[in-house]
Amino acid sequence: MHIYSLYELKAAQTAMLMIRKYAIDKSSSHLLKTWAKPYEDFVYQQDRNAHEFLTRDSKKNDITSELLANKSLTNSTDLMSKMVRLIKEEFHHFEQVLQIMTARGIDYSNIRAGRYAKQLIIHMRTHEPLTLIDKLIIGAFIEARSCERFAKLAPHLDDELAKFYTSLLRSEARHFQDYLALAEDIAGEDISERIDYFRNKEMELILTEDSEFRFHSGLPPQ
């Protein structure tokens, strides 16, 4: 669970960076940073207090109507809408995980990210809009692999966690579909060849030995 809570925050941060760069104006970018601040403060500050964080006054569900899409990207409104919904869900999941950890007497502490996302990102193309298309395809694979992990773990957990992981699986499946749909729309052409390229890269990561145990780890060392 602890590993997954960090993944939720990273997923939200990645989506925020994407829409700040491609989809919204400068004032909206400031709103996004303000929205993320309580989560980032909790994670990165040493004197974190889970109870205070979980009981704070929050208006995270009101932000969508305040954001303004820029017109530099034809699909900016759709990108903004889908990514804001994803961010809301990831932040909500982060809080749900923290609530469960707190109820079970598990303290939150930071852990280093594994190799998985980094090793996919190094294969991104370096000119737009191909960089954005690759980012979205990578996002889709990360969400799809999360679905696979939840499906494998859920049958071995207690009823509360099994039900929770099943609900997370459904959310990650929606995120996977959103990422791919955006990639296809922005490309304006068939992207199956690029999907196959990243599928092979992702498969290598999952089927080779991994020195760190993380949610998207490869095989354990022999």
C-alpha positions in Angstrom: 0.0 0.0 0.0 2.8 2.4 0.9 4.4 1.9 -2.4 1.1 2.6 -4.2 0.5 5.9 -2.3 3.7 7.3 -3.7 2.7 6.1 -7.2 -0.6 8.0 -6.9 1.1 11.3 -6.1 3.6 10.8 -8.9 0.8 10.1 -11.4 -1.0 13.3 -10.3 2.1 15.3 -10.6 2.9 14.0 -14.1 -0.6 14.8 -15.3 -0.3 18.3 -13.8 3.0 19.0 -15.5 1.5 17.8 -18.8 -1.5 20.1 -18.7 0.5 23.1 -17.4 2.9 22.7 -20.4 0.3 21.9 -23.1 -3.2 22.8 -22.1 -3.8 25.8 -19.8 -2.9 29.5 -19.4 -0.5 30.9 -16.8 -3.1 31.8 -14.2 -4.6 28.3 -14.4 -1.1 26.9 -13.9 -0.9 28.8 -10.6 -4.2 27.3 -9.5 -2.9 23.8 -10.2 0.2 24.4 -8.1 -2.0 25.6 -5.3 -4.2 22.5 -5.6 -1.2 20.2 -5.4 0.6 22.1 -2.5 -1.1 20.3 0.5 -0.2 16.9 -1.0 3.4 17.8 -1.8 3.9 19.5 1.6 2.6 16.3 3.3 4.9 14.0 1.3 8.1 16.1 1.3 8.1 17.7 4.7 9.5 15.8 7.7 6.9 17.0 10.3 3.9 15.5 8.4 0.7 14.9 10.3 -1.7 12.4 8.7 -4.7 13.4 10.8 -4.3 17.1 10.0 -3.8 16.4 6.4 -6.9 14.2 6.1 -9.1 16.6 8.1 -8.1 19.8 6.3 -10.6 22.0 4.6 -10.4 20.9 0.9 -12.1 22.2 -2.2 -10.3 20.1 -4.7 -13.5 19.2 -6.6 -14.3 22.8 -7.5 -11.2 23.5 -9.6 -12.3 22.4 -13.1 -14.5 25.4 -13.8 -11.7 27.8 -12.8 -9.1 26.5 -15.4 -8.8 28.1 -18.8 -7.5 26.1 -21.7 -5.0 27.8 -24.0 -5.3 27.4 -27.8 -1.8 26.4 -28.7 -2.9 22.8 -28.9 -6.1 21.9 -30.8 -6.9 19.3 -28.2 -6.1 21.4 -25.2 -9.6 21.4 -23.7 -9.9 17.6 -24.0 -6.4 17.1 -22.5 -7.2 19.5 -19.7 -10.6 17.8 -18.9 -9.3 14.3 -18.9 -6.1 15.0 -16.9 -8.0 17.1 -14.3 -10.3 14.2 -13.8 -7.3 11.9 -13.5 -5.6 14.2 -11.0 -8.8 14.4 -8.8 -9.0 10.6 -8.7 -5.3 10.1 -8.0 -5.4 12.7 -5.1 -8.6 11.0 -3.8 -6.9 7.6 -3.9 -3.8 9.0 -2.1 -6.1 10.1 0.7 -7.9 6.7 0.8 -4.6 4.9 1.0 -3.4 7.2 3.8 -6.7 6.7 5.7 -6.3 2.9 5.5 -2.6 3.1 6.5 -3.5 5.3 9.5 -6.3 3.0 10.6 -3.9 0.1 10.5 -1.1 1.9 12.4 1.2 2.2 9.4 3.3 5.4 9.3 3.9 7.1 6.0 7.5 7.5 4.9 9.1 8.3 1.6 10.7 5.7 -0.6 12.8 6.1 -3.8 11.0 5.6 -7.1 11.9 2.5 -9.0 13.4 2.2 -12.6 10.1 1.5 -14.4 8.9 5.0 -15.5 12.4 6.4 -15.9 13.4 3.6 -18.3 10.3 4.2 -20.4 10.7 8.0 -20.5 14.2 7.7 -22.0 12.7 6.4 -25.2 10.5 9.4 -25.8 11.0 11.4 -29.0 12.3 14.9 -28.4 10.2 17.1 -30.7 6.6 18.1 -30.5 3.9 16.9 -30.8 5.7 13.5 -30.8 7.0 14.1 -27.3 3.5 14.6 -26.0 2.1 11.6 -27.9 4.9 9.4 -26.4 4.2 10.8 -22.9 0.5 9.8 -23.3 1.4 6.3 -24.6 3.8 5.8 -21.6 1.0 7.0 -19.3 -1.3 4.4 -20.8 1.2 1.6 -20.2 1.8 2.6 -16.6 -2.0 2.6 -15.9 -2.4 -0.8 -17.7 0.4 -2.4 -15.7 -1.2 -1.0 -12.5 -4.4 -2.8 -13.5 -2.5 -6.1 -13.9 -0.9 -5.7 -10.5 -4.2 -4.9 -8.7 -5.8 -7.9 -10.4 -3.0 -10.2 -9.2 -2.9 -8.8 -5.6 -6.6 -8.5 -4.8 -7.4 -12.2 -4.4 -4.7 -12.5 -1.7 -5.9 -9.6 0.5 -8.4 -9.2 3.3 -11.9 -8.2 2.2 -11.4 -4.4 2.8 -8.3 -4.2 0.8 -9.5 -6.6 -1.9 -12.6 -4.4 -2.5 -10.5 -1.2 -2.5 -7.9 -2.6 -4.9 -10.7 -3.7 -7.3 -12.1 -0.2 -7.2 -8.6 1.2 -8.0 -8.3 -1.3 -10.9 -11.5 0.2 -12.5 -10.1 3.7 -12.2 -6.8 2.8 -13.6 -8.5 1.2 -16.6 -10.3 4.4 -17.3 -7.1 6.3 -17.1 -5.5 3.9 -19.5 -8.3 4.5 -22.0 -8.1 8.3 -21.6 -4.3 8.3 -22.2 -4.6 6.2 -25.4 -7.6 8.2 -26.7 -5.7 11.5 -26.2 -2.6 10.1 -27.9 -4.6 9.0 -30.9 -6.5 12.2 -31.2 -3.4 14.4 -31.0 -1.5 12.2 -33.5 -4.4 12.3 -35.9 -3.2 9.1 -37.4 -2.6 5.4 -36.5 -0.2 5.0 -33.6 -0.2 1.2 -33.3 3.4 1.0 -34.4 4.5 3.4 -31.6 2.3 1.5 -29.1 4.1 -1.7 -30.1 7.4 0.0 -29.7 6.6 0.9 -26.1 5.0 -2.5 -25.4 8.3 -4.2 -26.2 10.2 -1.7 -24.0 7.7 -2.2 -21.1 7.9 -6.0 -21.5 11.7 -5.9 -21.1 11.3 -4.0 -17.8 8.7 -6.4 -16.4 10.5 -9.6 -17.5 14.1 -8.7 -16.4 15.5 -8.7 -12.9 14.8 -5.6 -10.8 16.9 -4.7 -7.7 14.2 -2.7 -6.0 10.7 -3.9 -5.0 8.2 -1.4 -6.2 4.6 -1.5 -7.6 5.8 -1.7 -11.2 8.9 -3.9 -10.5 10.4 -6.5 -12.8 11.5 -9.9 -11.6 13.1 -10.3 -8.2 16.8 -10.9 -8.2 17.8 -14.6 -8.2 
